[in-house]
């Protein structure tokens, strides 16, 4: 099943994302995923990341079996995302530390390279 974001309702504490689930037979089913905005700050999740997190939740749940039409992005889901993101950052830092910098050429007293002909 594929999921398409159709909109969201902003609120001061929650954001409810609306999706259309499109089955293999092209049948469309509406779904909603609610995210607690006060909790996303705890896990360092950006508001812009929420639609993708919601789609991932819908895909994960639909692969496991019948899907409810209304879901909530739980703290456990947010923790998994935060852990993956931290692991990705650690891997990027590790790769960055493996880069070799080219050796520096010695400069002359005047701060310029000596040119010989």
C-alpha positions in Angstrom: 0.0 0.0 0.0 1.2 3.5 -0.8 0.4 6.5 1.4 -0.1 10.1 0.2 -0.2 13.1 2.6 -3.4 15.0 2.1 -3.0 17.6 4.8 -2.7 18.3 8.5 -4.5 20.2 11.2 -2.3 22.4 13.3 -2.8 22.7 17.0 -0.7 24.1 19.8 0.0 20.7 21.3 -0.7 18.1 18.5 -0.5 17.9 14.8 -2.8 15.5 13.1 -1.7 14.3 9.6 -4.2 13.0 7.1 -3.2 10.4 4.6 -4.8 8.5 1.8 -3.8 4.8 1.7 -3.9 3.6 -1.9 -4.1 -0.2 -2.3 -3.1 -2.4 -5.2 -6.7 -2.3 -6.4 -6.5 1.6 -6.4 -9.0 1.7 -3.5 -8.4 4.7 -1.3 -8.7 4.6 2.5 -8.3 7.7 4.8 -5.8 7.5 7.7 -4.8 9.9 10.4 -1.6 10.0 12.5 -1.4 12.2 15.6 1.9 13.5 16.8 2.5 15.2 20.2 4.5 18.4 19.4 5.8 18.7 23.0 7.3 15.2 22.8 9.1 15.7 19.5 11.3 18.4 21.1 12.5 15.9 23.7 13.8 13.6 20.9 15.2 16.3 18.7 12.7 15.7 15.9 12.0 18.6 13.6 8.4 19.4 12.6 9.5 18.9 9.0 10.4 15.3 9.7 7.0 14.4 11.0 5.2 13.5 7.7 8.0 11.1 6.8 7.9 9.6 10.3 4.1 9.1 10.0 4.5 7.5 6.6 7.1 5.1 8.0 4.7 4.3 10.8 1.8 3.6 8.4 4.1 1.4 6.2 5.4 -0.5 9.2 1.9 -1.2 10.6 0.4 -2.1 7.3 3.2 -4.7 6.7 2.4 -6.2 10.1 -1.3 -6.8 9.3 -4.6 -4.9 9.2 -4.2 -1.2 9.7 -6.3 1.0 12.0 -7.5 4.2 10.4 -6.3 6.4 13.3 -2.8 6.0 14.7 -0.6 7.9 17.2 3.1 8.5 16.8 4.3 7.1 20.2 7.3 7.9 22.3 8.7 4.5 21.4 8.5 5.4 17.7 10.2 8.8 18.4 12.9 7.1 20.4 13.7 4.7 17.5 13.9 7.6 15.2 16.2 9.5 17.5 18.4 6.5 18.0 18.7 6.0 14.2 19.5 9.6 13.7 22.2 9.5 16.4 23.7 6.4 14.8 23.7 8.1 11.4 25.5 11.2 12.9 28.1 9.0 14.6 28.8 7.2 11.3 29.1 10.5 9.5 31.5 11.8 12.2 33.5 8.6 11.9 33.8 8.9 8.2 34.8 12.6 8.5 37.5 11.7 10.9 39.0 9.2 8.4 39.5 11.8 5.8 43.1 12.6 5.2 44.2 16.2 4.8 46.8 16.9 2.2 50.3 17.7 3.5 51.1 21.4 3.7 54.0 22.8 1.7 56.6 24.7 3.7 56.4 28.5 3.1 59.4 30.8 2.8 60.1 33.6 5.3 58.0 36.1 3.3 55.0 33.7 3.5 55.3 32.9 -0.2 56.4 29.8 -2.0 59.9 30.0 -3.4 59.9 29.9 -7.2 62.9 28.4 -8.9 63.6 28.5 -12.6 
